[in-house]
Amino acid sequence: MEPTKKFNRRHFLSAAALTFAATKLSPLQALATTGQKDRKTNQPPASFQDVKQVRAGLLDVGYAEAGPANGQPVILLHGWPYDIHSYAKVSAILAAEGYRVIVPHLRGHGTTQFLSAGTFRNGQQAAVANDIISLMDALHIQKAVIGGFDWGARTANIIAALWPERCKAMVSVNGYLINNLAKNKQPLPPKAEWGWWYQYYFATDRGKLGYTANWYDFNQLIWKNVSPKWDFDDATYKLSAASFNNPDYVAIVIHNYRWRLGIEPGEEQYDAIEKQLAAAPVITVPSVTLDGDADGVVPAGDGSAYARMFTGKHVHRIIKGAGHNLPQEAPEAFAKAIMEANSYA
């Protein structure tokens, strides 16, 4: 089914319009003016003009698009607790370079909705990755450069590993993130366990009730903790927080983390994919991995810990001053990594 444009007034009417006109706009021209500026960059928070919708697999997917229709496709995938606005500035930079950029809301986020009320609200990694393959099919994109962080990086890893014919090159923040449920049962050093404290909160009934009641403040706290050097303002957070007001948001988030810990099962239809992922498949496509040296969840490393998982061209970069939401905190560096990965393909 062909995509249609839909301006999400409830989520984005407060943001001023942003037009990406292929290569004619500079990155700064492609930024919206909301009346409030990011204190660190002295630039207004970036937003997207509108959100398109397309039926893909189990979902009606909301996505932003920038750049010329005939440009090299790039798919950018956000993490938790974030949304498509993590890539607003990255998209402007890449669109100005002639790339066709697609930034989808993952299931449970923004304007992405399930087509059936009876579909299980599943947050497991295989389901999320399958969503993106379905989106590519719906948009008639055979092969794309795929970039991501957090959930988005894991999804990019999975597609690059299991569907390399659909992934021209990859950019992954924090490297190789494919989940192995058996390994997830093994304890980590205390400092690492502390960084994942919210997983254990979500594993409890109290945590589910607490997140349902307080997701707005909870997510803002996570932003501050995992990106301690990012001086974002209220306007920037509110742009993304609107996307968390999705009827399936809490269910998807809670299931994702409970599934990782083996507390809740996935769906049988994804068993074959999960079996492949449990075998730790290597990534053969050209890849750039990134770490922020101010990441409050995953300490920056030199990439050697997972280098063996990349059998194709692979380079690793450390981005100074960037935290966990690396694309939004260091958009120029992330956009450069996309272009670098594409040049290796």
N, C-alpha and C positions, 0 to 999 in steps of 0.2 A: 504494500500500500504506500502511495506517495505521501511524503510528509506535508503537513500544513502548518502555517504560522499561527501562533497563539500568544497573545500578550497576556501574561499572568498579572492581572491588575492587583490582586490581593497581595502578591509577594513583592512585586517590583514597581508599582506605580509611584512610590515615593522616590525612586531613583530616576535621575534625568536620563534622557535618551542617549544611546551610544550607537553610532553607526560605523560599521567596519566596511570600508569600500575598497576591498581588495588591496592592491599595491599603492593606491593613491593616498592612503592615510599614513601618517607617521604614528608610532605608538602613543605619543602624547596627545595627538589629535583624537585618538580613539578612546580617550578616557572620558567618563561621564562627570558632570559637575553636579554635586549634590548639596553644595553649600558648606560642607564640612571637609576638612583636609586631614590626610594621614599625617600625624605629627612627625613621623620619622622622615618621610620622603617629601613632605610639603606638597603632595599631589592629592587631588580628591579621590575618594574611594572609587574603584572601577566597577562598573556593572555592565550587563548586557542589555541591548535595546529590547529584545523580545526573546521568547522561548518557543521553539517549534515543537510539534508533537508528531510522532509516528508510531504506528502499531508495529511491535516487534516481539515475536515470541509470546510470552505471557503478559507483556506489558504494553501500555501506552506510554512511550518514553518521551520525556521532555528533554530538550537539548538546545544548547546555543550553537550557533554556527558563524564562522568568520572566514573571510578570504574568498578568493575566486573559486567558482564551482569546478573549474578544471585544474586546480592546484593539487599538489601532492597531498593526499589525505593524511591528517594527523588527528588521532583520537586521544584526548586527555582525560584522565580518570581521577576523580577526587577521592579523599579518604574520609575517615570519621574523626571528629565531628565537624565536617566541612561540607562544602557544596561546590557548584560550578564556579563561584566567584573566586576560588583559589586560582583560577586560570584566566581571569579577565584581562590582566595586563600581558600575560604570556601570549594569549590569543591575539592581542593587538600587535605585538611584535612579530609573530609568525605570519599573520595576515598581511602585514606590510612587506613581508619577504615573499609573498605569493603562495603560501600554503593554504590549503583548505582545512580549517580547524573545526572539529566536532567535539563539544564538551557536554556529555550527558549527565543528567541527574541519575545516580544509581537508584536501584529499587528502594522504595521507602522514602525518597528524598524529593523535594520540590514538586514539580508537576508530573512526575512519573507515577503512574497508577497501575494497579493490577486490572486486567480486563475482566476477571471473574472474582466475585466476592468469596468463592469457594476455594480459591487457590491458597495453599499453605504459605504463610508469610515466612519464607525461608531465607536466612542470611548466610548460608554456608558458601564457601569460596567457589565451588563448582557452579552453583546457581548464578552467582553474580557474573562469573566469566561467561557462562552461556548466554546471559542477557546481552553482553557486548557483541558476541558473534551474531546473535539475532538482529541486533541493531545494524551491524555492518551489512547483513543481508538485506534488511529493509531499505537501507540507503544506497544499495547497489555499490558498496565499497568492497572490492575484492581483497585489497591489501592496504595496510596503513602503517605509518609510524605510530607506535603506541607509547604513551608516557603516563606515569602515575606516581602517587605517593600513598603510603598507608594502605587502605583497602584497594586503592587504585593501582598501586605498585604490585600488590599480590595478583590482582586481576591481569595486569599486563604480563607478569611472569608466567601465569598459567597459559595465556594465549600464545605467548612466544614459545613456550615449551611444548604444548600439545597441538597447536595449530600454526606452525611456523610459516605455512603458506599464506596465512592471513596477516602476518606481522613482518613488515619490511625491516624494521629496526625498533629498538626499545630504549626507553629511559626509565630507570627505576630508582627511586629514592630509598635508601637503606638496603639496596642490593637484592638478594634472593630471599623472598618472603613466603614461598609456598608452604602452607601448613601441613604438618604431619601429625595426626592425632596421637599416635603412639609416643612420639617424641615430646609432644605437649604435656604428657603426663609426668615428665621428668622435671624435678625442681631446678630453678636457676639460682645463681648467686643472689644474696639478699638485695643488693642494690638494683639488680635487674627486676627482681620480683616486685620491689617497691614501685618501679616505673609502670608496672601493669596492675596497680592496685584496683583500678576500676573494673577489671575483669572479674575479680572475686566479689566485688560489690554487686555486680549484675547477676552473679550466680545465686544470689539470695532473693527470697520473696521481698524482703525489705528493700533491696536494691532495685527491683523491678518497680515497686510502688514509688520509691523515691525518684527514680528517673522519669517515670510517667508524670509525676507532679512537678518536677524541677528541672526538666531537660534544658530549659533556656539558661539558667544560672549554672547548671552542671557543665554544659558545653563551654561556656565562657571561662569557667575555671580551668578546664582542660587546655583551652587555647593558651591561657597564661602560663600554666605549668610546663607545657611541652615546648613552648617558644618563648623562653624568658627574656630574650633580647628584642622581641617584636613589640613595638610600642603602638599597637593598633588602637583605633578609637571606637567609640560606640557605634558610629555610622557604619564602619566597616563590618563590625560583628553583626549588626542588625540585618545587613544585606544577606548574609549567609543564614542567620537564625530563622529568617522567614521560610527557608526551605526545610526546616526541621518540623514545621507545623503541618506535617503530612499524616493522614490517619494511620498509615502503616509504619511510621518512623520508629516508634519505640519497639514494636514487635520485631522488626528487622534487626535493629541494633542488639536487643537482648538475645535473640536467637543466634546471631553471629558469634557472640562471645561465649554463650553457653555451649554452642556446638563445638567450638574450639577446645573447650575444657572437657568435652565428652559427657556433659550433663544432659544435653538434649540431642536427639538423633537428627540426621539429615533426611533426605528423601531417597527412596530406592532408585529413582530414575537417574540419580547422579552417582550411584555406586561405582559404575565403571570408570568414570572420570576420576573419582576420589582414589580408586585403586591405582590408577596411573600416577596421580600426584603423590601418593604415599611412597612410591618408588623413587622420589626425588629426581624427576626428569631434568636433563641438562637443557640449557638454552643455547641454541646454535646461531640465532640471529645476531647481527651486530648490536652491541649494547653499551650504553653509558650508565654507570651507576654513580649516585651522588649521596653524600652525607653532609648534613649541616653540622658545623662544629659547636652549635648551641642547641642541639636537639635534646629535649628533656626526656625522651623515651629511649632512643637508640644512640648511644655514644658514637661519635664519628670514629671510623677506622680507615685502614688503608685498602680495604677491599679484599685482602688476602684470605679472610675467613671463608669467603664463598667464591673465590676466583675459579675453583675447579668446576663450579656449576655453569660456567660460561665457556663454551668450547669454540664459539665464534670470536670475532673481534670484540675486545672488551677493554674499556678504560674506566678508571675510577677517579672521581674528583671530590675534593672536600671544599664546601662553600662556607667561607668565613662569615660568622655572624648569623647564619640561618638556623632556624629551629625546625620543628617537625613539619610545619606547613611550608615547605621549602619553595614551591612555585609562587606562592603569594608573597612570601618574604623576600625572595630573590628571583623575581621574574626574568630578569635579563640572563642570569646564569642558567635558569631552567630552559629558556628558549634557545640559548646557545647550545645546550646539551642535545636538544631535539635536532637542531641543524647539524651538529657534529655526528650524531648517530646516523642520520639520513645520509651523510656524506660517505659513510663506511659501507653502505648497502650497495 
